[in-house]
Amino acid sequence: MPSGSIYVPKDAKFTGNSPQNLYLTFWMAGRKNRLRVRAAIAAVGFVIGNVLAPRFGWSNPFLAGLLLGAAAGGVDLLIAWRAHERTAVWRGKRRGEVRTGRLLRLMLSRSGYRVMDGRAVPGKASIDHLIIGPNGLWIVDNEAWGPDTVVARYGGRLFFNEKFGTTVAKGLIQAATALADLLTKETGIPVSVAPVLALHGCRIEGYRGIVAGEGLTVAYPRKVARVVRSEVGTRLSAEQIDLLARTAARILARPSPTRIT
């Protein structure tokens, strides 16, 4: 139907004057300007290619200019595309937990880590991912923030623009503590669980896209595996990892899907 599906209710944040809709409106409005800038970059590359060709002994300056111009324009296109794709989760085009889950399996599964998706800690909020590996346990949640949001740490505290990160950190830290207590009780293995927040769309001001504060680590999805691997101190055997994974699968229920009526 032109106005949308009759089975799925409209999400207000993707219509009207929502930040997502305004972002797309301005993005489309800036298309002509981006094309003009890209054409100028390609033209400069073409001129530089023609100038450099004789110096490097290339027999066809025109072809060298075309190749360099196309490469320069292609780089500008790639930069613009990556900037736009970074907001895909925030715009509702992609699901953050799916993207992060794939990255975690790709980067960690071959190193002895177990990755479990979509689990609910009894009495606490659901978590997107549970990671169990040779050097510890982590829970990972996903959140999407607008491209104008800057996440940073000042004086040991997390800030999302001018907002304190305390409310974001509190729930995840409580879930990590409750899960650690539960797994320790069920398995007899004393463990701690580190909370990690994978952020989509925003900009993180930290070394290699990772910031830690208030007991919580925030990182870009592609950097979460680095956070996991960098942890030192805890050592778990293959048998302990297997026991913790089987216990977690037994006691942590999958969140019930929401039915749309």
C-alpha positions as CSV (number, residue, x, y, z in Angstrom):
1,M,0.0,0.0,0.0
2,P,1.3,3.6,-0.7
3,S,0.8,4.6,2.9
4,G,2.4,1.5,4.4
5,S,1.5,-1.9,5.7
6,I,-1.9,-2.4,7.3
7,Y,-0.4,-5.1,9.5
8,V,2.6,-3.1,11.0
9,P,1.9,0.1,12.9
10,K,3.9,3.2,11.8
11,D,6.9,4.1,13.9
12,A,6.7,7.8,14.7
13,K,10.4,8.2,14.7
14,F,10.7,7.5,11.0
15,T,8.0,9.9,9.9
16,G,7.3,13.6,10.0
17,N,9.8,15.8,11.8
18,S,11.7,12.9,13.5
19,P,15.5,13.2,13.5
20,Q,15.8,10.2,11.2
21,N,13.4,11.6,8.6
22,L,15.0,15.0,8.7
23,Y,18.4,13.4,8.3
24,L,17.2,11.6,5.1
25,T,15.6,14.8,3.9
26,F,18.8,16.8,4.2
27,W,20.9,13.9,2.8
28,M,18.8,13.8,-0.4
29,A,18.8,17.6,-0.6
30,G,22.6,17.6,-0.6
31,R,23.0,15.0,-3.4
32,K,23.6,17.6,-6.1
33,N,26.2,19.4,-4.1
34,R,28.0,16.0,-3.3
35,L,28.0,15.2,-7.0
36,R,29.5,18.6,-7.9
37,V,32.2,18.2,-5.3
38,R,32.9,14.7,-6.5
39,A,33.1,15.9,-10.1
40,A,35.6,18.6,-9.1
41,I,37.7,16.0,-7.2
42,A,37.7,13.8,-10.2
43,A,38.7,16.7,-12.5
44,V,41.6,17.6,-10.2
45,G,42.7,13.9,-10.3
46,F,42.5,13.9,-14.1
47,V,44.7,17.0,-14.3
48,I,47.2,15.6,-11.8
49,G,47.3,12.4,-13.7
50,N,48.2,14.2,-16.9
51,V,50.9,16.2,-15.2
52,L,52.5,13.2,-13.5
53,A,52.4,10.8,-16.5
54,P,55.4,12.3,-18.3
55,R,57.5,12.4,-15.1
56,F,56.9,8.7,-14.5
57,G,57.4,7.7,-18.2
58,W,53.8,6.8,-18.8
59,S,53.1,6.7,-22.5
60,N,49.4,7.7,-22.3
61,P,48.8,10.8,-20.1
62,F,45.1,10.9,-21.0
63,L,44.5,7.4,-19.7
64,A,46.6,8.1,-16.6
65,G,44.4,11.1,-15.9
66,L,41.2,9.1,-16.4
67,L,42.4,6.4,-14.0
68,L,43.5,8.9,-11.3
69,G,40.4,11.0,-11.7
70,A,38.2,7.9,-11.4
71,A,40.1,6.7,-8.3
72,A,39.8,10.1,-6.7
73,G,36.1,10.3,-7.4
74,G,35.7,6.7,-6.2
75,V,37.4,7.5,-2.9
76,D,35.0,10.4,-2.3
77,L,32.1,8.2,-3.1
78,L,33.3,5.5,-0.6
79,I,33.7,8.1,2.2
80,A,30.2,9.5,1.6
81,W,28.7,6.0,1.5
82,R,30.4,4.9,4.7
83,A,29.3,8.0,6.5
84,H,25.7,7.3,5.4
85,E,25.8,3.5,6.2
86,R,27.1,4.3,9.7
87,T,23.6,5.6,10.4
88,A,21.8,2.6,9.0
89,V,20.9,1.1,12.4
90,W,19.7,4.5,13.8
91,R,17.6,5.0,10.6
92,G,16.0,1.6,11.1
93,K,17.5,0.1,7.9
94,R,19.5,-2.5,9.8
95,R,19.3,-4.3,13.1
96,G,22.2,-3.5,15.4
97,E,22.2,-6.8,17.3
98,V,22.4,-8.7,14.0
99,R,25.3,-6.8,12.8
100,T,27.2,-7.0,16.1
101,G,26.5,-10.7,16.4
102,R,27.9,-11.5,13.0
103,L,31.1,-9.5,13.8
104,L,31.5,-11.2,17.1
105,R,31.3,-14.7,15.6
106,L,33.6,-13.7,12.7
107,M,36.3,-12.4,15.0
108,L,36.0,-14.6,18.1
109,S,34.6,-18.0,17.3
110,R,37.9,-19.5,16.0
111,S,39.7,-18.4,19.2
112,G,37.6,-20.5,21.6
113,Y,34.9,-18.0,22.5
114,R,31.2,-18.8,22.7
115,V,28.7,-16.2,21.5
116,M,25.1,-16.4,22.6
117,D,22.4,-14.1,21.3
118,G,19.2,-12.8,22.7
119,R,19.1,-13.9,26.3
120,A,17.2,-12.6,29.3
121,V,18.8,-12.4,32.8
122,P,16.1,-13.4,35.4
123,G,14.7,-10.3,37.0
124,K,16.8,-8.0,34.8
125,A,16.6,-6.6,31.2
126,S,17.3,-8.8,28.2
127,I,20.8,-8.7,26.7
128,D,21.8,-8.9,23.1
129,H,24.9,-11.0,23.4
130,L,26.7,-13.1,26.0
131,I,30.4,-13.9,25.3
132,I,32.2,-16.7,27.2
133,G,35.9,-17.2,26.5
134,P,39.3,-18.2,27.8
135,N,39.8,-14.8,29.5
136,G,36.4,-14.0,30.9
137,L,32.7,-13.2,30.3
138,W,31.0,-10.2,28.7
139,I,27.5,-9.1,28.0
140,V,27.0,-6.8,25.0
141,D,24.0,-4.6,24.4
142,N,23.4,-2.5,21.3
143,E,22.1,1.1,21.1
144,A,21.8,3.5,18.2
145,W,22.4,7.2,18.5
146,G,22.2,10.0,15.9
147,P,25.3,11.0,13.9
148,D,25.5,14.3,15.8
149,T,25.9,12.5,19.1
150,V,29.5,12.5,20.6
151,V,30.3,10.0,23.3
152,A,33.3,10.8,25.5
153,R,34.7,10.4,29.0
154,Y,35.4,13.4,31.2
155,G,36.7,13.0,34.8
156,G,35.9,9.3,34.8
157,R,32.3,9.8,33.7
158,L,30.6,9.0,30.4
159,F,28.8,11.6,28.4
160,F,26.5,11.4,25.4
161,N,26.8,14.9,24.2
162,E,25.7,16.9,27.4
163,K,23.8,14.0,28.9
164,F,25.3,11.8,31.6
165,G,25.9,8.2,30.7
166,T,24.9,7.0,34.2
167,T,21.4,5.9,33.2
168,V,22.8,4.0,30.2
169,A,25.5,2.3,32.3
170,K,23.4,1.5,35.4
171,G,21.0,-1.1,33.9
172,L,23.7,-3.0,32.0
173,I,26.0,-3.1,35.0
174,Q,23.2,-4.4,37.2
175,A,22.5,-7.1,34.6
176,A,26.2,-8.1,34.5
177,T,26.4,-8.4,38.3
178,A,23.2,-10.4,38.5
179,L,24.4,-12.8,35.7
180,A,27.8,-13.2,37.4
181,D,26.2,-14.1,40.7
182,L,23.8,-16.6,39.0
183,L,26.5,-18.4,37.0
184,T,28.8,-18.6,40.0
185,K,26.0,-20.1,42.1
186,E,24.9,-22.6,39.4
187,T,28.4,-23.8,38.3
188,G,30.6,-23.2,41.3
189,I,33.0,-21.3,39.2
190,P,33.7,-17.8,40.5
191,V,33.3,-15.4,37.6
192,S,32.7,-11.8,36.9
193,V,30.9,-10.4,33.8
194,A,32.0,-7.2,32.1
195,P,29.4,-5.0,30.5
196,V,30.0,-3.6,27.0
197,L,27.8,-1.3,25.0
198,A,28.0,-1.4,21.2
199,L,27.1,2.0,19.8
200,H,25.8,2.5,16.2
201,G,25.6,5.8,14.4
202,C,27.3,8.2,16.8
203,R,30.9,9.3,17.2
204,I,33.1,7.9,20.0
205,E,35.9,10.1,21.1
206,G,38.4,7.6,22.4
207,Y,41.5,5.6,21.4
208,R,40.5,3.3,18.5
209,G,36.8,4.0,19.0
210,I,36.7,2.6,22.6
211,V,35.9,4.5,25.8
212,A,35.5,3.2,29.3
213,G,33.9,4.9,32.3
214,E,31.5,4.3,35.2
215,G,32.1,0.6,35.0
216,L,31.0,0.4,31.4
217,T,33.0,0.1,28.1
218,V,31.4,1.6,25.0
219,A,32.8,0.8,21.5
220,Y,31.9,0.6,17.9
221,P,30.5,-2.8,17.0
222,R,33.7,-3.7,15.0
223,K,35.8,-2.9,18.1
224,V,34.0,-5.0,20.6
225,A,36.1,-8.1,19.8
226,R,39.2,-6.0,20.5
227,V,37.8,-5.1,23.9
228,V,37.2,-8.8,24.7
229,R,40.6,-10.0,23.6
230,S,42.4,-7.3,25.5
231,E,41.1,-8.4,28.8
232,V,43.7,-10.1,31.0
233,G,43.7,-11.8,34.4
234,T,40.9,-14.4,34.3
235,R,41.8,-17.8,32.8
236,L,39.1,-20.3,32.1
237,S,39.8,-23.9,30.8
238,A,37.9,-25.4,27.9
239,E,35.9,-27.5,30.3
240,Q,34.9,-24.4,32.4
241,I,33.9,-22.5,29.2
242,D,31.8,-25.5,28.1
243,L,30.1,-25.7,31.6
244,L,29.4,-22.0,31.7
245,A,28.0,-22.0,28.2
246,R,25.7,-25.0,28.8
247,T,24.5,-23.5,32.1
248,A,23.9,-20.1,30.5
249,A,21.9,-21.7,27.8
250,R,19.8,-23.5,30.4
251,I,19.1,-20.7,32.8
252,L,18.9,-17.7,30.5
253,A,15.6,-17.7,28.6
254,R,15.2,-16.2,25.2
255,P,13.1,-13.0,25.2
256,S,9.6,-13.6,24.0
257,P,9.0,-12.0,20.6
258,T,6.5,-9.1,20.6
259,R,3.4,-10.0,18.6
260,I,1.9,-7.3,16.4
261,T,-1.9,-7.3,16.4
